[in-house]
Amino acid sequence: NVPKKKTRPSRPFLFLLGFSGIGYGLEVVKRSYAYHYAAAIVVYCTVAYMTLMWILDCHFWPCFLRIVSWFGIFLAFSVSMCLLVAVIPYGPICVFAVLMPLLLWGIKKLIYDDIPGHVYAGWLHGILVTIANIILLSWFYWNTQNGNMWDSRTKAQFSRAAGCAVDFDAVDAAVCENPDYPGVPCFWNANDTVVSFPGDCTKQCLDVYQACEEAFIMWANPGLAAMAMLAIGFICRFLREPDDPHVHHQISGVYQFCAEFLFLFWIYASMSGAGEGLSSSLIAFAISMVIGSIIIFAIVFWSALVSQTSRFVGGAARQVEEYTDLFRGLLILGFSPLLVVYVLLSIVNQFFRRHLIRDCCHKKIPEDEYEHNGWFTLVVTRQIKDFKSWDHARVLSYAVYWGVGYVFLNVLASKFTTVFLSWLIQYCSTMGLSAVTLIVLFVGMILFMLPPIPGLPIYLTGGIVLVSVGRSTLGLWGAIGYASAVSLFLKLLACAVQQKLIGAQLGGSVAVKQMVAINSDGIRAMRVMLSDRGITARKVAVLVGGPDWPVSVLCGILGLDLFSILIGTLPVVAVIVPSVFVGSFAYIESLENDDGMDLYPWASTFGAIASAVAAGAMFYFTLSAAAAVKHTLEHSRDIIRAIPLDEAVRKADVEAEKHRVVYERVTIWEEVPLLMKFVLVAAVLSMMGCCYLLVIFNASCFREYDLMYTIENHLGGKWTNIILPLGRVALLLFVISYTLLYTFEFWATAKTRAEMKSLDEDETKQPLTSTNVATYA
């Protein structure tokens, strides 16, 4: 019954014109240096004004003054982030990711206020996806013109055009500085117009621009902008029917796609030496996209959020509640200094409220706030009270684990993996292709046998190592095809071993069946789908999109036919091939011809494309598996309920739940000894120090290292030389933090076992049911 109207398309092309290599982005960066001081002053003044607004309770100000103030703040921050693009290169793309949904919200309020939010979101889907595809096609076409693909020449030209400073401290200045023109890198000619590498001048000399992250960001901004629009567009598509029971899984799939793409893009770009601050840029961009998606949710559910009437809102609230402590841990790790400032400012706010604002805004202040006379404002007082009720042991433990995850991604998955792969390439360079294939199969099988390890890093490694060895005999595309075939064979072999060796032979083990979660609703639904005769769509969705290890082991426990399972797994090639391409292009991007120039200048661009295709394939199969499980749970309830529960696993699950409840009981903060409190808090503080060092001073923690470097020539023969002194401090803090966390968990586990032993002795007098456990907790 709603009249079909057209929304005005947003104007992302202005962003591309001003902040990308397609437009005038490099010139904007260069000219922005003249405005750095003024932009910094604006930022400081804006922050000061925001602080003043909060201290003086701006929510009691007249509506017009509030609107003008917030609009001015947003405008000042947006302009400042754009003017500081040379210092904060990810500023414009983050502003775009937030500003675009805000503009869409403004259009709705001004023009389509009478249209329901979910209808408006449905209109936006087609527009945003169309514009995103136009941007992507334009970007790909632009890359094919005039040598715009990201290679050595492009990196040098973009860095120079952006006005980046030359840093000879990062390289051997005697080799990389032009002897005829002091201060000029050796790869530039006299007019700074031609890039070449004569004599001893090598591609390593490009590291004089290693701090020039803005060059790569300007090149990649069209792709990032298109991804932001695609993500928002697909979220809008799924919000057209907000009461659809599948909407939670669909939107989760969108977030997973974004995370997988950014992860692949980051790994690829890091291996290619795109810039030392790339991880911080992509993290900031991801946070901006989350904020943008929240704005889209507000467009659709604003009235429902106020009235709490939407089933989606209620379901989202319940889902968020399950992860509350996880979010709190991230808050503690990343924003503790800001939280301290927030609490201190609330004291100043309360002082002004008690002595000034009470008198002038008496009618606007709620009665309970007016009567409050504490040190802090009433809101902060309630927040402190809520903070005291947290499960501090769990929240602080999560904070440390957040840090472990960040260090793993920023150091192990980026820095150390690049060093290992460069060593592996050099080690295998003198070996035959068959021997290297056996090594890849052996290492891959070990990784596939570990339940938490997905197939992605295995395919990436195969794409790098096998192509590096096989290129000379099979040719480039033959080697990539060979690496894809070996990766597919490895995946099928791993499935067979997991099914027949672990599932069939060890399927009677309670521990194995408990790891598979065989009694859970989701796994029982997968059991129904995998039992389909022949090859069905839902069976393929689970085999390809489900978790690798549990699905294969479940097939063995069920005694399913191996041949049909392997046939149903073959569509995984849609994930394997682009993943192998990502690794292959990361390798060949570093190859040089006899003149020192890139042998395959198009590799970087196609590596970014392969990252998007791989993430899209994983997104499709994961979403299909989730939808298939959901559909089976809804339409095959009777069949699922008829499957008998494994009694031994049920008892083990009850025992595990009992252990969890008792663990929570013994780690209640008031019951934890002072020494163990100190240990856990010290673990969090050490991890905070480690992460802050890696985020703020990343360039001072690790040396720049490329995939085609060698340990002998670039790290003095010792791989540990990639770690600079400040990096050693950061890693020492990491080790201290994890050791302290392990100490706390060891104490808590021992305490839990002692309590459970006491409970087991009491069970002869009074059986400990789940109700008793909950009451005890």
C-alpha positions as a printed Julia matrix, in Angstrom:
777×3 Matrix{Float64}:
  0.0     0.0     0.0
  3.02    2.26    0.16
  3.52    4.42   -2.93
  6.71    3.49   -4.73
  9.08    6.42   -4.75
 12.65    6.88   -5.77
 15.31    8.02   -3.37
 18.03   10.39   -4.39
 21.26    8.48   -4.86
 24.08    9.48   -2.58
 27.06   11.27   -4.08
 30.1     9.05   -3.41
 31.71   10.29   -6.62
 32.65   13.56   -4.89
 34.59   11.53   -2.37
 36.41    9.65   -5.14
 37.15   12.91   -6.91
 38.79   14.43   -3.86
 40.33   11.47   -2.03
 41.45    8.78   -4.46
 44.02    8.27   -7.17
 41.22    8.34   -9.75
 40.57   12.0    -8.96
 42.7    14.63   -7.28
 43.46   12.67   -4.13
 47.25   12.88   -4.4
 47.16   16.62   -5.03
 44.77   17.05   -2.09
 47.2    15.16    0.14
 50.12   17.29   -0.99
 48.24   20.56   -0.53
 46.85   19.46    2.84
 50.29   19.86    4.47
 49.76   23.61    4.46
 46.62   23.23    6.58
 47.86   20.72    9.15
 48.39   23.27   11.9
 45.01   24.93   11.36
 43.23   21.55   11.17
 44.91   20.41   14.38
 43.79   23.6    16.13
 40.24   22.99   14.92
 40.31   19.44   16.28
 41.6    20.59   19.66
 39.01   23.37   19.86
 36.23   20.99   18.84
 37.22   18.48   21.5
 37.38   21.3    24.05
 33.92   22.53   23.0
 32.48   18.99   23.23
 33.94   18.68   26.71
 32.41   22.02   27.66
 29.04   20.93   26.24
 29.12   17.81   28.36
 30.25   19.6    31.51
 27.52   22.21   31.09
 24.8    19.6    30.31
 24.06   20.43   26.7
 20.98   18.15   26.76
 19.3    20.89   28.82
 20.14   23.57   26.24
 17.56   24.92   23.76
 16.93   22.52   20.87
 18.17   24.94   18.2
 21.46   25.53   20.03
 22.03   21.8    20.4
 21.39   21.14   16.72
 23.73   23.94   15.66
 26.41   22.73   18.09
 26.36   19.11   16.99
 26.21   20.03   13.32
 29.22   22.31   13.78
 31.11   19.59   15.64
 30.42   17.01   12.95
 31.36   19.43   10.2
 34.57   20.48   11.97
 35.64   16.89   12.57
 34.83   15.8     9.01
 36.73   18.69    7.43
 39.66   18.28    9.83
 39.96   14.53    9.15
 40.06   15.29    5.43
 42.67   18.04    5.84
 44.79   15.78    8.03
 44.78   13.06    5.37
 48.59   13.05    5.19
 48.77   12.33    8.94
 45.61   10.22    9.23
 45.26    8.74    5.72
 42.25    6.63    6.68
 40.36    9.73    7.89
 38.46   10.46    4.64
 37.32    6.85    4.04
 36.17    6.58    7.67
 34.28    9.87    7.35
 32.71    8.54    4.15
 31.64    5.27    5.82
 29.83    7.26    8.53
 28.67   10.26    6.5
 26.97    8.22    3.77
 24.41    6.58    6.13
 23.89    9.93    7.87
 23.05   11.56    4.55
 20.63    8.74    3.78
 19.01    9.27    7.18
 18.76   13.0     6.51
 17.12   12.38    3.13
 14.55   10.15    4.76
 13.76   12.68    7.48
 13.45   15.56    5.04
 11.68   13.9     2.11
 10.4    10.44    3.04
  9.56   10.8     6.71
  6.15    9.18    6.14
  7.67    6.07    4.54
  8.35    3.1     6.88
 12.03    2.56    7.51
 12.16   -0.99    6.13
 10.53    0.15    2.86
 13.06    2.96    2.53
 15.88    0.45    3.21
 14.53   -1.72    0.4
 14.78    1.2    -2.01
 18.36    1.9    -0.94
 19.55   -1.64   -1.67
 19.4    -1.4    -5.44
 20.8     2.12   -5.55
 23.76    1.45   -3.27
 24.7    -1.86   -4.91
 24.45   -0.32   -8.4
 26.66    2.64   -7.47
 29.14    0.3    -5.76
 29.39   -1.86   -8.88
 29.9     1.24  -11.05
 32.71    2.36   -8.75
 34.35   -1.08   -8.82
 34.17   -1.33  -12.6
 35.52    2.2   -12.96
 38.36    1.43  -10.55
 39.28   -1.78  -12.39
 39.21    0.05  -15.73
 41.32    2.89  -14.3
 43.87    0.32  -13.1
 44.34   -0.92  -16.64
 45.14    2.56  -17.93
 48.49    4.38  -17.85
 50.19    2.03  -15.42
 47.86    2.7   -12.5
 48.09   -0.82  -11.1
 49.82   -0.92   -7.73
 53.45   -1.82   -8.39
 56.88   -0.36   -7.67
 56.49    2.45  -10.18
 53.02    3.35   -8.91
 54.17    3.28   -5.29
 57.05    5.65   -6.05
 54.97    7.99   -8.19
 52.04    8.1    -5.76
 54.35    8.68   -2.79
 56.13   11.51   -4.55
 52.87   13.05   -5.83
 51.46   12.92   -2.29
 54.45   14.87   -0.99
 55.7    12.07    1.26
 59.02   12.64    2.97
 62.01   10.51    1.95
 63.46    8.5     4.86
 66.92    7.13    4.13
 67.22    5.8     7.7
 65.01    2.87    6.68
 67.44    1.69    3.98
 71.13    1.61    3.12
 71.63    5.29    2.29
 74.95    4.64    0.54
 73.1     2.52   -2.03
 69.67    4.12   -2.18
 70.64    7.82   -2.32
 71.47    9.3    -5.71
 75.17   10.32   -5.54
 74.62   13.11   -8.06
 71.52   14.54   -6.38
 71.73   14.37   -2.56
 68.39   13.72   -0.89
 66.94   12.09   -4.03
 66.37    8.31   -4.13
 68.44    6.4    -6.66
 65.43    5.16   -8.61
 64.45    8.68   -9.77
 66.0    10.34  -12.78
 67.12   13.96  -12.75
 63.6    15.27  -13.32
 61.91   12.89  -10.85
 59.73   11.58  -13.67
 61.05    8.08  -14.47
 61.41    5.17  -12.05
 64.23    2.71  -12.76
 66.66    0.6   -10.76
 70.15    0.91  -12.25
 73.21   -0.81  -10.82
 73.03   -1.56   -7.1
 69.74    0.32   -6.77
 67.04   -2.28   -6.02
 63.35   -2.34   -5.17
 64.33   -2.39   -1.5
 65.19    1.28   -1.89
 61.45    1.95   -2.21
 61.42    1.56    1.56
 62.38    5.22    1.74
 58.61    5.65    1.35
 57.64    2.86    3.77
 55.93    5.35    6.1
 53.86    6.74    3.21
 50.69    4.87    3.95
 48.57    7.58    2.34
 49.81    6.59   -1.15
 48.35    3.08   -0.88
 45.17    4.32    0.82
 44.57    6.83   -2.01
 44.99    4.02   -4.52
 42.7     1.62   -2.62
 40.0     4.13   -1.56
 37.64    3.38   -4.5
 37.63   -0.32   -3.6
 37.1     0.4     0.09
 34.31    2.87   -0.65
 32.6     0.33   -2.91
 32.88   -2.33   -0.2
 31.31    0.01    2.36
 28.41    0.69   -0.01
 27.99   -3.01   -0.79
 27.9    -3.87    2.91
 25.32   -1.17    3.67
 23.36   -2.13    0.54
 23.09   -5.8     1.51
 22.18   -4.9     5.08
 19.38   -2.74    3.64
 18.27   -5.69    1.5
 17.97   -7.97    4.49
 16.16   -5.29    6.51
 13.35   -5.06    3.95
 11.61   -7.73    6.03
 12.85   -7.06    9.57
 10.64   -9.75   11.14
 12.15  -12.49    8.94
 13.6   -15.09   11.35
 16.65  -15.45    9.09
 17.62  -11.78    9.25
 20.05  -12.23   12.16
 22.05  -14.85   10.26
 21.98  -12.87    7.03
 23.32   -9.7     8.63
 25.91  -11.74   10.54
 26.95  -13.12    7.15
 27.46   -9.56    5.84
 29.74   -8.76    8.77
 31.61  -12.01    8.23
 32.11  -11.16    4.56
 33.52   -7.73    5.48
 35.8    -9.25    8.11
 37.07  -11.94    5.73
 37.68   -9.44    2.92
 39.54   -7.01    5.17
 41.58   -9.86    6.63
 42.56  -11.2     3.2
 43.2    -7.7     1.89
 45.33   -6.87    4.92
 47.37  -10.09    4.71
 47.92   -9.61    1.0
 48.81   -5.92    1.27
 51.13   -6.56    4.24
 53.01   -9.22    2.27
 53.28   -6.76   -0.59
 54.76   -4.05    1.63
 51.86   -1.63    1.2
 52.55    0.37    4.36
 53.49   -0.02    7.98
 50.27    1.44    9.39
 47.85   -0.54    7.24
 46.45   -2.61   10.1
 45.45    0.5    12.07
 43.81    1.94    8.94
 41.74   -1.17    8.27
 40.71   -1.44   11.93
 39.55    2.18   11.88
 37.69    1.55    8.6
 35.99   -1.54   10.04
 34.86    0.43   13.11
 33.5     3.15   10.83
 31.5     0.59    8.84
 30.03   -0.77   12.08
 28.97    2.76   13.04
 27.47    3.23    9.59
 25.49    0.0     9.87
 24.21    1.09   13.28
 22.9     4.26   11.63
 21.08    2.13    9.03
 19.56    0.05   11.83
 18.39    3.3    13.43
 16.72    4.33   10.15
 14.7     1.11   10.07
 14.08    0.55   13.75
 14.01    4.02   15.29
 10.38    3.84   16.37
 10.76    0.2    17.35
 13.84    1.01   19.44
 11.81    3.59   21.32
  8.76    1.37   21.79
 10.61   -2.0    21.93
  7.89   -3.53   19.74
  9.91   -5.17   16.96
 10.68   -8.85   17.18
 14.05   -8.09   15.56
 14.91   -5.56   18.29
 14.04   -8.06   21.0
 16.03  -10.8    19.29
 19.0    -8.49   18.74
 18.9    -7.43   22.38
 19.01  -11.07   23.48
 21.88  -11.84   21.12
 23.85   -8.8    22.29
 23.29   -9.82   25.9
 25.11  -13.1    25.23
 28.23  -11.17   24.2
 28.06   -8.38   26.77
 31.1    -9.52   28.74
 33.06   -9.93   25.51
 32.32   -6.31   24.54
 33.16   -5.18   28.05
 36.55   -6.86   27.78
 37.25   -4.98   24.54
 36.15   -1.75   26.23
 38.55   -2.31   29.12
 41.5    -3.17   26.86
 41.07   -0.42   24.3
 39.46    2.49   26.1
 40.45    2.37   29.77
 42.32    5.72   29.65
 39.27    7.38   28.11
 37.03    5.8    30.74
 39.2     7.29   33.48
 38.95   10.72   31.84
 35.18   10.23   31.51
 34.81    9.54   35.23
 37.0    12.53   36.19
 35.03   14.85   33.93
 31.81   13.65   35.52
 33.08   15.13   38.81
 33.49   18.51   37.11
 30.08   18.08   35.46
 28.46   17.34   38.81
 30.12   20.4    40.38
 28.64   22.72   37.75
 25.3    20.94   37.94
 25.06   21.4    41.7
 26.18   25.04   41.78
 24.96   26.48   38.46
 22.73   24.34   36.26
 20.27   23.41   39.01
 19.3    27.04   39.43
 18.96   27.99   35.75
 17.43   24.76   34.4
 15.36   23.55   37.34
 12.31   22.69   35.22
 14.29   20.62   32.73
 16.26   18.54   35.26
 14.55   15.28   36.33
 13.66   15.12   39.98
 16.0    12.24   40.84
 18.88   14.05   39.14
 18.01   17.28   40.93
 18.06   15.54   44.33
 21.33   13.74   43.64
 24.28   15.17   45.65
 27.08   12.64   45.06
 30.56   13.28   43.69
 29.57   11.95   40.29
 26.54   12.64   38.12
 23.59   10.33   38.63
 24.23    8.58   35.3
 27.88    7.91   36.1
 26.94    6.81   39.61
 24.59    4.22   38.13
 27.24    3.16   35.65
 29.77    2.7    38.44
 27.21    0.65   40.33
 26.64   -1.46   37.22
 30.42   -1.8    36.81
 30.67   -3.21   40.33
 28.15   -5.89   39.4
 30.2    -7.13   36.44
 31.78  -10.55   36.4
 35.22   -8.95   36.68
 37.21  -12.16   36.39
 35.53  -13.03   33.11
 35.64   -9.47   31.7
 39.33   -9.01   32.53
 40.15  -12.43   31.09
 38.34  -11.48   27.89
 40.33   -8.25   27.79
 43.57  -10.26   27.78
 42.25  -12.61   25.1
 41.3    -9.63   22.93
 44.94   -8.55   23.2
 46.13  -12.05   22.34
 43.99  -11.98   19.21
 45.31   -8.57   18.17
 48.96   -9.56   18.72
 48.35  -12.79   16.82
 46.97  -10.92   13.81
 49.34   -7.95   13.91
 52.54   -9.88   14.62
 52.2   -13.6    13.97
 49.82  -13.48   10.97
 51.58  -10.49    9.42
 55.21  -10.05   10.39
 56.37  -13.54   11.37
 54.33  -15.29    8.68
 56.0   -13.14    6.01
 59.45  -14.03    7.4
 58.56  -17.73    7.52
 57.2   -17.76    3.99
 60.23  -15.91    2.64
 62.45  -18.52    4.32
 60.29  -21.35    2.96
 60.48  -19.93   -0.57
 64.25  -19.7    -0.35
 64.56  -23.16    1.24
 62.39  -24.79   -1.41
 63.98  -22.93   -4.33
 66.59  -25.68   -4.81
 64.12  -28.54   -4.41
 62.0   -30.26   -7.02
 58.3   -29.61   -7.38
 57.36  -33.09   -6.19
 59.36  -32.72   -2.96
 57.81  -29.3    -2.25
 54.37  -30.73   -2.94
 54.95  -33.44   -0.34
 56.04  -30.8     2.18
 52.91  -28.73    1.51
 50.7   -31.82    1.84
 52.39  -32.87    5.08
 52.19  -29.43    6.71
 48.65  -28.88    5.4
 47.42  -32.19    6.81
 48.83  -31.33   10.24
 47.02  -27.98   10.18
 43.77  -29.51    8.94
 43.82  -31.97   11.86
 43.69  -29.05   14.32
 39.99  -28.15   14.91
 40.42  -24.34   15.18
 42.48  -23.98   11.96
 40.44  -23.09    8.83
 41.57  -23.92    5.31
 42.3   -20.33    4.25
 45.93  -20.02    5.51
 46.71  -23.44    4.04
 45.5   -22.41    0.58
 47.4   -19.1     0.81
 50.62  -20.92    1.68
 50.15  -23.38   -1.18
 49.61  -20.52   -3.59
 52.88  -18.91   -2.52
 55.22  -21.88   -2.14
 54.05  -24.11   -5.01
 53.93  -21.23   -7.49
 57.41  -20.05   -6.48
 58.84  -23.5    -7.27
 56.61  -24.58  -10.15
 56.72  -21.36  -12.18
 59.98  -22.28  -13.89
 58.72  -25.66  -15.16
 54.96  -25.21  -15.5
 54.78  -21.51  -16.3
 52.9   -18.99  -14.2
 49.34  -20.07  -14.93
 50.27  -23.73  -14.98
 51.84  -23.35  -11.53
 48.75  -21.55  -10.19
 46.53  -24.27  -11.63
 48.78  -26.92  -10.09
 48.67  -25.18   -6.69
 44.86  -25.03   -6.9
 44.68  -28.74   -7.75
 47.02  -29.67   -4.88
 45.0   -27.51   -2.46
 41.76  -29.18   -3.57
 43.36  -32.62   -3.21
 44.62  -31.64    0.23
 41.14  -30.52    1.29
 39.56  -33.77    0.08
 42.32  -35.84    1.69
 41.81  -34.01    4.99
 38.05  -34.64    4.77
 38.68  -38.35    4.16
 41.13  -38.65    7.07
 38.88  -36.68    9.42
 35.88  -38.79    8.44
 37.42  -42.25    8.38
 40.26  -41.97   10.9
 38.79  -39.61   13.49
 35.03  -39.88   12.97
 34.72  -43.58   12.17
 37.55  -44.93   14.35
 37.34  -42.53   17.28
 33.62  -41.79   16.94
 32.9   -43.79   20.06
 35.01  -41.4    22.14
 32.91  -39.15   24.31
 35.53  -36.4    24.06
 35.43  -36.43   20.24
 31.63  -36.42   20.13
 31.57  -33.65   22.71
 33.99  -31.57   20.61
 31.63  -32.02   17.66
 28.71  -31.0    19.95
 26.73  -33.96   18.65
 23.73  -33.28   20.92
 23.34  -29.63   19.92
 20.38  -28.6    17.78
 22.61  -27.24   15.02
 24.68  -30.42   14.68
 21.56  -32.6    14.83
 20.1   -30.51   12.0
 23.34  -31.03   10.05
 22.99  -34.74   10.78
 19.59  -34.76    9.09
 20.89  -32.85    6.05
 24.02  -34.96    5.66
 21.89  -38.1     5.72
 20.13  -37.05    2.49
 20.54  -39.56   -0.28
 22.62  -38.4    -3.18
 23.72  -34.79   -3.58
 21.29  -32.12   -2.39
 21.69  -28.35   -2.16
 21.46  -28.28    1.64
 23.95  -31.12    1.94
 26.47  -29.29   -0.24
 25.85  -26.07    1.75
 26.8   -27.81    4.99
 29.79  -29.66    3.53
 31.29  -26.48    2.06
 29.98  -23.71    4.33
 29.97  -25.57    7.65
 32.94  -25.79   10.05
 35.55  -28.08    8.47
 36.55  -30.35   11.34
 33.15  -30.95   13.03
 31.35  -31.64    9.74
 33.92  -34.19    8.5
 34.1   -35.93   11.87
 30.28  -36.01   12.06
 30.17  -37.72    8.67
 32.47  -40.41   10.06
 30.4   -40.85   13.21
 27.27  -41.29   11.06
 29.04  -43.81    8.83
 28.19  -41.91    5.63
 29.52  -42.95    2.23
 32.9   -41.29    1.7
 32.62  -41.0    -2.08
 29.34  -39.07   -2.02
 30.69  -36.78    0.73
 33.79  -35.99   -1.33
 31.64  -35.29   -4.41
 29.47  -32.93   -2.34
 32.61  -31.16   -1.1
 33.92  -30.37   -4.61
 32.21  -26.94   -4.85
 34.76  -25.79   -2.25
 36.94  -25.15   -5.3
 35.1   -21.8    -5.55
 36.83  -20.85   -2.28
 40.14  -22.58   -2.91
 40.98  -21.08   -6.31
 40.67  -17.36   -5.37
 42.47  -18.05   -2.08
 45.35  -19.64   -4.0
 45.29  -16.63   -6.32
 45.7   -14.3    -3.33
 48.84  -16.14   -2.24
 50.17  -16.47   -5.79
 49.72  -12.79   -6.62
 51.36  -11.81   -3.32
 54.41  -13.79   -4.45
 54.63  -12.74   -8.09
 54.02   -9.09   -7.16
 57.54   -9.1    -5.71
 59.26  -10.54   -8.79
 61.51   -8.26  -10.87
 62.76   -8.25  -14.42
 66.35   -7.61  -15.46
 65.83   -3.84  -15.21
 64.69   -4.07  -11.58
 61.06   -3.32  -12.44
 58.03   -5.41  -11.53
 57.71   -8.46  -13.74
 53.95   -8.62  -13.21
 52.76   -5.06  -12.52
 49.13   -6.14  -12.57
 49.54   -8.63   -9.7
 48.64   -6.22   -6.88
 45.36   -5.17   -8.47
 44.31   -8.72   -9.23
 45.35   -9.75   -5.74
 42.82   -7.28   -4.33
 40.19   -8.66   -6.71
 41.0   -12.23   -5.66
 40.65  -11.21   -2.0
 37.15   -9.9    -2.68
 36.15  -13.01   -4.68
 37.46  -15.38   -1.98
 35.65  -13.47    0.76
 32.47  -13.4    -1.35
 32.6   -17.16   -1.96
 33.1   -17.86    1.75
 30.27  -15.44    2.56
 27.91  -17.2     0.14
 28.61  -20.73    1.38
 28.55  -19.73    5.06
 25.24  -17.93    4.61
 23.83  -20.89    2.67
 24.86  -23.3     5.44
 23.31  -21.09    8.14
 20.09  -20.75    6.14
 19.97  -24.51    5.51
 20.41  -25.27    9.21
 17.74  -22.72   10.12
 15.3   -24.12    7.55
 15.88  -27.68    8.76
 15.36  -26.69   12.39
 12.04  -25.1    11.48
 10.66  -27.66    9.05
 12.14  -30.95   10.32
 11.51  -30.57   14.03
  9.9   -33.98   14.4
 12.77  -35.74   12.65
 15.33  -33.89   14.77
 13.47  -34.63   18.0
 13.29  -38.3    17.04
 17.09  -38.52   17.0
 18.04  -39.91   20.42
 20.5   -37.93   22.49
 23.85  -39.56   23.14
 23.55  -40.33   26.83
 27.29  -40.4    27.53
 27.75  -37.02   25.83
 24.71  -35.67   27.68
 26.28  -36.63   31.0
 29.59  -35.11   29.91
 27.78  -31.91   28.91
 26.08  -31.79   32.3
 29.44  -32.25   33.97
 30.96  -29.5    31.79
 28.08  -27.17   32.62
 28.52  -27.99   36.28
 32.24  -27.17   35.96
 31.4   -23.86   34.25
 28.91  -22.84   36.94
 31.27  -23.74   39.76
 34.12  -21.9    37.98
 31.94  -18.79   37.87
 31.19  -19.24   41.54
 34.83  -19.48   42.65
 35.81  -16.5    40.48
 33.24  -14.13   41.94
 35.35  -11.03   42.44
 34.56  -10.64   46.12
 35.67  -14.24   46.73
 38.92  -14.04   44.76
 42.02  -13.63   46.98
 43.79  -10.29   46.79
 46.9   -11.86   45.27
 44.91  -13.41   42.39
 43.12  -10.1    41.81
 46.49   -8.42   41.5
 47.68  -11.13   39.09
 44.68  -10.69   36.76
 44.76   -6.89   36.85
 48.51   -6.95   36.15
 47.83   -9.25   33.19
 45.38   -6.72   31.74
 47.72   -3.77   32.32
 50.61   -5.64   30.66
 48.45   -6.49   27.66
 47.27   -2.88   27.4
 50.89   -1.72   27.34
 51.73   -4.29   24.66
 48.79   -3.35   22.42
 49.28    0.41   22.81
 52.94    0.05   21.81
 52.01   -1.99   18.74
 49.24    0.41   17.7
 50.94    3.74   18.34
 54.59    2.88   17.68
 54.29    0.01   15.21
 57.02    1.37   12.93
 59.44    1.41   15.87
 58.61   -2.17   16.88
 59.36   -4.13   13.7
 61.48   -3.76   10.6
 59.81   -3.56    7.21
 60.07   -6.95    5.53
 58.88   -8.07    2.09
 57.99  -11.55    0.91
 60.96  -11.69   -1.46
 63.51  -10.5     1.1
 65.96  -12.99    2.57
 66.92  -13.44    6.18
 70.6   -13.43    5.31
 70.58  -10.2     3.31
 67.88   -8.18    5.05
 67.9    -9.41    8.68
 71.6   -10.08    9.16
 71.12  -13.85    9.12
 68.82  -13.91   12.17
 65.05  -13.88   11.74
 64.64  -12.35   15.2
 66.24   -9.14   13.91
 62.88   -8.18   12.47
 61.99   -7.25   16.05
 63.3    -3.84   17.08
 64.05   -3.0    20.75
 60.63   -1.46   21.34
 59.05   -4.51   19.75
 60.93   -6.73   22.18
 59.45   -4.7    25.04
 55.96   -5.15   23.56
 56.41   -8.91   23.15
 57.86   -9.18   26.67
 54.73   -7.48   28.0
 52.68   -9.93   25.95
 54.46  -12.93   27.47
 54.13  -11.48   30.98
 50.42  -10.84   30.43
 49.64  -14.32   29.15
 51.74  -15.93   31.89
 49.82  -14.0    34.55
 46.49  -14.94   32.94
 47.56  -18.59   32.86
 48.5   -18.35   36.54
 45.06  -16.99   37.41
 43.25  -19.61   35.34
 45.4   -22.39   36.81
 44.42  -21.24   40.32
 40.74  -20.91   39.34
 40.69  -24.37   37.74
 42.33  -25.98   40.76
 39.85  -24.22   43.05
 36.98  -25.38   40.85
 38.11  -29.0    40.99
 38.33  -28.83   44.76
 34.81  -27.39   44.98
 33.46  -30.01   42.55
 35.06  -32.78   44.57
 33.29  -31.44   47.63
 30.02  -31.31   45.68
 30.48  -34.88   44.44
 30.83  -36.07   48.01
 27.61  -34.26   48.92
 25.71  -35.74   45.97
 25.31  -39.01   47.82
 23.23  -37.06   50.32
 21.5   -34.72   47.82
 21.88  -35.24   44.04
 23.15  -32.13   42.32
 20.65  -31.36   39.55
 20.95  -28.45   37.15
 18.56  -26.53   39.42
 20.83  -27.18   42.38
 23.84  -26.0    40.4
 22.1   -22.78   39.41
 21.0   -22.21   43.0
 24.51  -22.9    44.27
 25.94  -20.43   41.75
